[in-house]
Amino acid sequence: MTDFIYRNARTTQISFPLGGIGAGAIGLAGNGRLIDWEIFNRWGEFELTPERAEVRLLYGRLDLNMLTLPLTGEQAVTMVETDGAAVPYAVAAEKLLFGDGVRLLEGSSLSVMFV
């Protein structure tokens, strides 16, 4: 039997679940990206590129007061929006703080743009 090895574009097609029973989970894709999360029975997807980060809620409702992102010293947040509407925010270290909070409903998304 030969080993099957995922390479190139196929690495985006696999995911290893990280987490434990009752602890929520996040998937580690074959290309090293963190995808497909579940926290408090809310399911969603997370996408991080050099230009933006996006949280898409697929099931449930999620209230956010803060979002931690792996920002480098060269990245600056230029805009935060949910479903096309601007969201007021403050930046503290690697955290985005939402004073009034942000409520994501099933099918909605939160986008963070960088420069």
C-alpha positions, 0 to 999 in steps of 0.5 A, spaced: 500 500 500 502 506 498 501 513 502 497 518 499 500 525 501 496 531 500 500 537 496 499 544 493 491 545 492 489 539 496 492 541 502 486 546 503 481 540 502 483 536 509 482 539 516 484 536 523 480 538 529 483 541 535 479 541 541 476 536 546 469 534 548 465 540 551 471 544 549 469 547 542 473 546 536 477 549 531 480 545 525 487 546 522 487 545 515 493 541 511 496 548 509 496 551 516 490 555 516 485 555 522 478 554 519 471 551 521 470 553 528 465 551 534 464 555 540 458 554 545 454 550 540 455 556 534 458 554 528 462 558 523 468 559 519 474 563 519 479 566 514 485 570 515 489 573 509 494 578 509 489 583 507 483 581 511 480 577 517 473 574 516 468 570 521 462 567 518 457 565 523 453 559 520 449 557 525 446 560 532 448 567 534 454 570 537 455 576 541 462 579 541 466 584 545 473 583 543 476 579 537 484 577 538 488 577 531 495 575 530 497 582 528 504 583 526 507 590 527 507 591 520 499 590 519 494 596 521 487 595 522 483 600 517 476 598 517 471 593 521 464 591 518 459 586 519 455 585 513 457 591 509 456 596 515 461 599 519 463 597 526 466 602 531 472 599 534 479 600 538 485 596 538 489 594 544 495 590 542 492 584 538 485 585 540 480 589 537 475 591 542 467 593 540 465 598 545 457 596 544 459 589 542 457 586 535 452 581 534 452 576 529 446 572 527 446 566 523 449 567 516 452 574 517 459 575 517 464 580 521 470 583 516 477 586 518 481 589 513 488 591 514 494 595 510 
